[in-house]
Amino acid sequence: MLDYTNKVILAPMVRIGTLPMRLLALRYGADIVYTEELIDWKFLRSKRISNDILNTVDYVDQTDGTIVFRTCAEEKNKVVLQLGTCDAVRALKVGKLVTQEERPQHAVHPDIILYVAERISVPVIANGGSKEIEKFSDINKFKTVTGCSSVMIARAAEWNCSIFRKEGLLPMDDVIREYLKLSVDYDNSPSNTKYCVQNILRDLQETPRGRQFLDCQTLEQICSIWDLREYCKQKQSHYHKMGIQGRWQVSPSNLEPPQKKLKSVDMDLDDVSQMKVCFIRANFNDLNLPKTQLHTWAGKNGLKLPVYETQQIEKLFRTIITFDGKRYTSTFWEKNKKFAEQSAALVCLYKLGLVTEEQLIILGSVIK
Ligand SMILES: Cc1cc2nc3c(=O)[nH]c(=O)nc-3n(C[C@H](O)[C@H](O)[C@H](O)COP(=O)(O)O)c2cc1C
């Protein structure tokens, strides 16, 4: 049983409260960290695995290979798992009872929390103060005005996790770097990592660097924006040698999707020239897009335009190009059909000798 007296707590946050963010919060000074809300049936269909490479305990969804919950010794006795239920009838009943005119943008009610805290004997945790919490001392103020034993913080930590530091807030880029290192160390999924960084960047996603970040699909690409490309490459190559398959590219082929889904979309790749290349939109302008280059070259040489055939598994796409009697594809699964066509066109350009490997590396497109 955790002691809830005089604690500063990372509140449960869907998709934010995964292992790297929880560890970061603890390292910055949080006493207790909540997981994101995890749905009961996801646990029921997962298998507990002791991961000796990462030194973690993983609950792995047996249907798609995703990690439902990953934990490690560093958060032992400090982590609280929030379990949700998907009983819609019960949820609706509760919804009709409470928490609808009150939205996140509305002010918190410290006086009501104080009223409750003064009348009960169990430790009460104050929550909801993020909009007034800009530094560590504001946490203590919130605790005092609400008369509570502890304070739980969500959004202020989501935006800058160093809010837990008694010594003061750290610059956003420092926090992102520390967060990314933990994501690499604990093989966090690129999509979850990207989501968390997006929520730190917020309005800055509109800047050139933000747009470059939004195009990223791998941990290595994200890390390279914060000068951690080498760190990421070395760790991932080490993990690879140790036998971790790797979740650093968003590829359903690593995840063994249900057999029947595969059958309906399977393509014959025997005679297809393949390479793992991804398309990063920020590296091209409208005139030098891979497809445009390929079509221009075809026109100049009197060849028929390429034919594109795209395969989709869940939310990921791969295209096979047929051009001048040969077939080409990138084995990297892209987030949309347009990107899949462009990455396949890049492979085709490379195989035709129209783009060199050095150029592909400069474009950040080759995935080893
Ligand atoms: C992105 C996000 C995800 C959240 N997910 C959960 C959740 O999974 N379970 C939960 O009980 N509350 C969740 N919350 C609510 C927070 O835990 C918290 O109660 C609320 O944001 C008010 O605290 P704050 O003012 O410190 O943000 C979430 C809030 C945010 C911003």
The ligand as a Tripos MOL2 file, in Angstrom:
@<TRIPOS>MOLECULE
LIG
   31    33     1     0     0
SMALL
NO_CHARGES

@<TRIPOS>ATOM
      1 C1         -3.5800   13.8890  -22.1820 C.3       1 LIG1
      2 C2         -4.3670   13.5320  -20.9560 C.ar      1 LIG1
      3 C3         -4.7290   12.2180  -20.7300 C.ar      1 LIG1
      4 C4         -5.4500   11.8680  -19.5840 C.ar      1 LIG1
      5 N1         -5.7290   10.5580  -19.3410 N.ar      1 LIG1
      6 C5         -6.3100   10.1990  -18.1530 C.ar      1 LIG1
      7 C6         -6.4690    8.8240  -17.8080 C.ar      1 LIG1
      8 O1         -6.0460    7.9300  -18.5280 O.2       1 LIG1
      9 N2         -7.1040    8.5330  -16.6380 N.ar      1 LIG1
     10 C7         -7.5530    9.5210  -15.7960 C.ar      1 LIG1
     11 O2         -8.1220    9.1970  -14.7430 O.2       1 LIG1
     12 N3         -7.3870   10.8240  -16.0870 N.ar      1 LIG1
     13 C8         -6.7650   11.1830  -17.2450 C.ar      1 LIG1
     14 N4         -6.5540   12.5010  -17.5150 N.ar      1 LIG1
     15 C9         -6.9750   13.5160  -16.5230 C.3       1 LIG1
     16 C10        -5.7750   13.8980  -15.6330 C.3       1 LIG1
     17 O3         -5.2790   12.8060  -14.8960 O.3       1 LIG1
     18 C11        -6.1290   15.0170  -14.6570 C.3       1 LIG1
     19 O4         -7.1320   14.5680  -13.7790 O.3       1 LIG1
     20 C12        -6.6200   16.3040  -15.3340 C.3       1 LIG1
     21 O5         -5.8480   16.6040  -16.4740 O.3       1 LIG1
     22 C13        -6.5750   17.4970  -14.3830 C.3       1 LIG1
     23 O6         -5.2820   17.6780  -13.8520 O.3       1 LIG1
     24 P1         -4.2890   18.8300  -14.3840 P.3       1 LIG1
     25 O7         -4.9420   20.1340  -14.1250 O.co2     1 LIG1
     26 O8         -3.0370   18.6440  -13.5880 O.co2     1 LIG1
     27 O9         -4.0850   18.5960  -15.8530 O.co2     1 LIG1
     28 C14        -5.8500   12.8720  -18.6620 C.ar      1 LIG1
     29 C15        -5.4990   14.2060  -18.9100 C.ar      1 LIG1
     30 C16        -4.7580   14.5370  -20.0340 C.ar      1 LIG1
     31 C17        -4.3720   15.9880  -20.2400 C.3       1 LIG1
@<TRIPOS>BOND
     1     1     2 1
     2     2     3 ar
     3     2    30 ar
     4     3     4 ar
     5     4     5 ar
     6     4    28 ar
     7     5     6 ar
     8     6     7 ar
     9     6    13 1
    10     7     8 2
    11     7     9 ar
    12     9    10 ar
    13    10    11 2
    14    10    12 ar
    15    12    13 ar
    16    13    14 ar
    17    14    15 1
    18    14    28 ar
    19    15    16 1
    20    16    17 1
    21    16    18 1
    22    18    19 1
    23    18    20 1
    24    20    21 1
    25    20    22 1
    26    22    23 1
    27    23    24 1
    28    24    25 2
    29    24    26 1
    30    24    27 1
    31    28    29 ar
    32    29    30 ar
    33    30    31 1
@<TRIPOS>SUBSTRUCTURE
     1 LIG1         1 GROUP 0 **** ****
